[in-house]
Amino acid sequence: MQKFTGLEYLKMDIAANYGLDKATWQQRLAWFEENQANLDGFLKDAKKPCMMRQGIIAYRNVLDGQKTGYTIGLDATWSGLQALSLITGDEKAAQYCNVIQVEDKCIDGYTEMYQIFKQRAPDAQHIEREHIKQALMTALYSSTKVPRTVIGKKHLETFYEVASECAPYAWILNNLLCDGWNPNVSEYNWDMPDGFHVNCPVINMVDEKVNFGGVEVTFRHKSQGPREKGRFLPANVVHSVDSLVARELVGRCMYSFDKKEALAQVKNLNTKLSIFSPKTYTKTKESRYKNRVLLNLLNQFEKTGFFSIRFLDVITEDNYWLVPIDKVEQLVESLPDKPFDMLVIHDCFRVHPNYGNDVRDQYRKVLQELSNSTILDSILSSIFQKEIHGTKAKSIIVDGEYAIC
């Protein structure tokens, strides 16, 4: 992973807000150096003029020796496809969202697939990149209406051919979840490796008639219950994985302990397990809660192989002996040397420029652990209410320079 100084991240952030968010790091830095004398002149044509202006102010403050609280924005590249490619082992899809590095490029998957589509359908002059983007984003969440509306019936088959070829395993999962809808259940549930419980009730719109003052009135309301068909599972599965990544990243960057002291303590536990006695169980409300959460986390770790940062919130002197201490040591060792604040808006992570390297490093580590996990087996087992194994094609080596940029 390429590393940069805080000042370089600030320069690249200004370039990205101008409109070079799909450019490489070097291209952004080169643009800044070439145009730094007249940055204000580019504001009127900037993609995000307000953010670019704030970045320029922060940059000038830094040059004047002032401290800045300005945060740079690092966005995940098509986070939905990233989640799908990692949990299914879709190596081809991973190349379109910068999980896997392709040459020295920052891949824009929407543009790449748009160009393939145009080659297949040269007569589709009315269809632009934004149409393909809108169709792809919603199609991978099982929508059929949006692709049909923005692409049109004539070229719809070509669109689906491109989508299924560029993201084959992601597309198979999408269809599997739609075809596997159970008309006899009123809700779907599954658990995530960090203990987060996903509940997706099946909601129907129901018409009821009532007599009010001799007048029959029909009103519509929502009611939970089984439904013959439904298409919300693909979107909810992706969002649950997407949110897991965000929670893990926040937890690993905003930890609240001294890393050196914690690591020393963990190493001590590895050699002197008697330092804490498993017999000192205290029946306090907090201890019971932490023990209950820990058992759930251990259960999820056994199912998925994903060791969450949440473990560090619930390990106590009474329950530490239940936890694989080597995994705790590896996790603590992998954290940034210093914690730092982070603002999260879906898949955009805003941090102080000095921590740009750390957040990119942690993001790639979380993606790699997700790729190595069997989280999809666990989710599908819960959805279909039977044991399912071996759904992943392969584990992907996450080496993408621009997975988050």
N, C-alpha and C positions, 0 to 999 in steps of 0.2 A: 504494500500500500504506500503510495506517495504521501509524504508528509510536508506540511507547510507551516509557516509562522502565523501568528495571529494577524499580523498586518497583511500578509498575503491572502488570508481568508477574507479579510475585510475588502480587499481589492477585488477578489473573485466574486464576492457577494454583490458588490456594486455592478460588476459586469453582468452578472446573472439577472439582476433586477432590471438592467437595461434591456435584456432580451437574449443574452447568451447563456441561458440556463441549460441548453442542450450542447454547448461547446465543451471541449476538454479543459482541464485546469490550465494548461499552457496557453490555450487560445484566449481564455479569459484574462490571464495575467498579461499577455501580449497586448490585448485590446486596451487594457487599463493603462499600461505604460505608454502606449501610443497616444492616448487621448486624455491623460490625467490633467493636462493644462487647461482643458476646456470641458470638463465634466458637466458643468451646468448647462452647456449647450445641447446636451443629449437628452435632457429631462423631458422635453416636449414629445419626443418620439419613444420614450421608454415604455417597456411593457408594464412595469410597476413604478411609476414616477415618484410616488410618495415614499416608498421604501428605498428607492435609489437616492432620493434627496436626503433621507435620514442617514444612509450609509456614507454619503459624501461629507455630511456634517461630522459624523463620528471619525472619519478618516482625517479630516483637518484638525479635529480636537487632539487626536493622537499625535499628529505631527507637531502640535503646539505643546506637547508634554502633558496633556490632560488625560485623566482616566475616563474611560467610556463604559457605559452600561448597555451599549448597543448590542443586539443579538443578531447573528447571521442566521439565515434560514437554509437548512439542508433538507431537501425533499427526497423521499424514496421514489425510485423510478417505477411507476406503475405497480404500486404495492399489492394490488389484488392479484395480478399475474405472478408477482414474486411469491406470494403465499401459495398459490396453486402449483407453481413449478416446484417449490421445495417440498411440499407435502406429498406430491405424486411422484417426484423424481423426474420431472419433465425437463430434460436437458436442453431440448430445442427451445422450449418456451423461456427457459432461464436466460438464453442469449438475447432475447428481445426485451428484457427488463434489467439488464446489467448485473445480473447475479453471476453470470459467467462473462469474463472479459473477452471481447471480440476485437482483436487488433488494438490499436490505441485510439479507440473511439468511445464517445458517450452515445450509446444507442438510443434512438427514439423509436420504440417499437411501433407506435401508431403510424409514423411516417414509413417505416420499413414495410409494414403490412399494407399500407396504402399503395406503395409503389408496386408491390406484387399484384395487388388487386387491379391496378390500372393496366398492368401488362396483360392480365387475363381478360379484362373487359375494357378495351380501348375506346369503345363507343359510349362509355359511361362518363361523358364530359361534365355532367352536372354534379357528379359526386366528388367532393373535396376531402382533404385529410380530416377535417373536423367531423364530417359525416361518418367516416370510418372509425374515428375515435369514439364517437358517441355510440355507434353500433357495437363496437368491440367491448367497451366498458359494460354495457348493459347485457349483451349476449352472454358474457361469461358469468353474469348473475341470473341467467336463465330467461331473460326477456326475449320475447319473439315480436312484440308489438313495435318496439323502438327500431330494431334493425329493419323490419318490414317497411316502416314509415320513412326512415332516412335513406335507405338503400333502394327501395322499390322492388316490386315483384320480379322484374326482368332480370336483375343482377343479384338477387338474393342468394341463389344457389352458389354463385361464384364467391360471394362473400363468405358463406359458410365453409366452402372448400378451403379458402385461404386461412380462415381461423382455425380449422381443424388440422391443417397441415403445419401451421406455425406453432400451435400449442396442442399437440395431439393428446397427451395424457390429461391435461387440464380440461380439454373438451370432453373426453370420455367421462371424467368425474362429474362434469356438469350434467351430462345426459343421464348418468347413473342415478344421481340424486333426484332428478325430475322423474325418471321412470320408476324409481323406488318409493314413490309416495304411497303412504299407507292410508287408505280411506276410513280406517277404523280407529284412528287415534285422534285425540283432541289436543295433543301437544308433543313436542320433541324436546329432548333434553340431552345434554352431554357436558362433560367436565373437561376443563383445560388443565395443563400441567401445573399452573400456579394456583390451583384451587378455585378458579373462577367457574361458576356454574352457569351454563347457557340454558335458558328456557325460552322456547319458541311456541307460544300457544297458537292453535289453529283458530282463527277468528272468521266468523261468517257474518254477513249482513242479513238480518232477519226482519221481515215485515210482520207486524202484528196489528190486528184490528181491535179497537175498543169502542164502546158506546159511551158517548159523552153528551149528556143532556138530550138524548134521543137522536143524536147524530153519530153515525159510524165514522170513526177516524182511523186512518192507517198511518202508523209511524214506523220508522226504520231505526234499528239499533244494532249494536255489535253483540255477538254472542259466541262464546267459546264452545267448540264442538267439532266432531269429525266432518271432513269434507271430501267429496269424491276425488277432486284433483287439486293440486297446489304446486307452486313453483318457487316458494321462498327459500327452500333448503340450500341451494348453491350460494346465494348471497349471504345467508347467515353463517354458513360454514366458513366462507372466506373472511367475513368481518370478524368472526371469533378468533381466527388465526392472526389476522391483521392487528387486532387489539391486544393479543398476547404479546406480539413483538413490541408494541408501544409500551405496555406495562413493564416488560422485562428491561427495555432500554432505559426507562425512567428509573427503575429500581437499581439498576447497575451503575447509573451515572450519579444518582442523588442519594447514595447510601449515607448512613448517619453514624459511622464509627471510624475509628482510626485503623486504617488498613494494616499497618505494621504490627500494631498490638493484636489485632484480630488474627492475623496470620501466625504470629508467635504463639497465641493461645491454641489455635488449631493444631499446629505442629506439636505442641506439648501434649495435646490430647492423643495424638497418634502414637506417642511413645509412652505416655503414662495415663492410661485410660482410667485409672482409679482416682484421678484428680477430682472427678465428680462421681458421686455415688448414685447409682440408679435407685437406691432405697430411700432417698430423701424426697419422695413424692409429697408435695404439699397440696392439699385439697382446696385450693383457692379457685375462685371463678375464672381468673385469668389463666391459671395453669391448666385448668380443664379445657378452656377454649384453645389454648396453644397446642395441647396434646391432641385434641380432636382435629385441628387443622393440619398438624404434622402427619397424623395417620392418613389423612386424605391425600396430602402431598406425596407421601411415600407410595400410596396406592397408584397415583397418577404417574409417578416416576417409574414404577415397575411396568406399567402399561405402555408408556411412551418413550422412556429413556431420556426424557428432557428434565434436567435438574434446574429448577427455577430459583431465582433470587429470593423468592418468598420464603424459602427454607430458613434464611437468616433471620426472619422476623419471629420465628416460633421455636427455635432451638433453645432449650433451657438446660440447667444442670440436672434436671430430672428426666429429660427425654433424649439427651444427646446420643446416648448409646444405641438408639434405634436408627440413627442416621449414618450412612456411609461417609465417614470422616474424610476419606480421600477425595470424595466429590466436593465436600465443603472446601477443602484446601485448594483444589483446582479452581473453584468458583471465585474464592477470595483473591487468589493469585491473579486471576484474569481481569479483575476490576481496574479501573483507572487509578493512578497513584493518589489522586485527590478527587473528592466528589465535587460536583458542580451543579448549578441550577439549570433547568431545562424547561422550555415552554413547548407544549405539544398541541398541534392542531391536526388531527387525523394522522397523516403520514408526513407532516412537516415538523421538523424538530429545530427549534431555535435555541442557540447557545451563544455564550460569549465567544468571540473569535479565537481566544486562546485555547479553547477546548474543541476546536474543529477536528483535530486528529483523533482525540479520544472518542468522540461520539461516532465518527465513521468506523473506528476500530471496533467499538462495542456493537454497532449495528451489524457488521459483518460476522462477528462472533455469534450473535443471537441467531442470525440466518443460518450459519453453519450448524449450530446445535439443532435448529428446527429441521434442517435437511437430514441430519443423522438420526432423528427421532422416528418413531412409528405413530405419530399423533393421528394420522389419517385412519389407521386401523382402529384406534380407540374411539374416534368420533363416529365412524361408520358402524362399529359394533353397538354403540348406544342408539344410533338412529334406527338401525334395522333390527335391534334387539336380538342379536345373535353374534357369536364370536366370528370376527373377520380378521384374517391375517394375510400378510404378503401383498398389500395393495401397491406398495411403492416400487417403481421401476428400478431405481437406483438412488444412492446418496450422491448429491451433487457437491463438488468442491467449489465453495464460494470464493471466487477470486476477483469479482467485479470491482473495478476501480470506482465505478459510478453507480453502485447500488443505491447510494444515498449521496446526492450532490446538489 
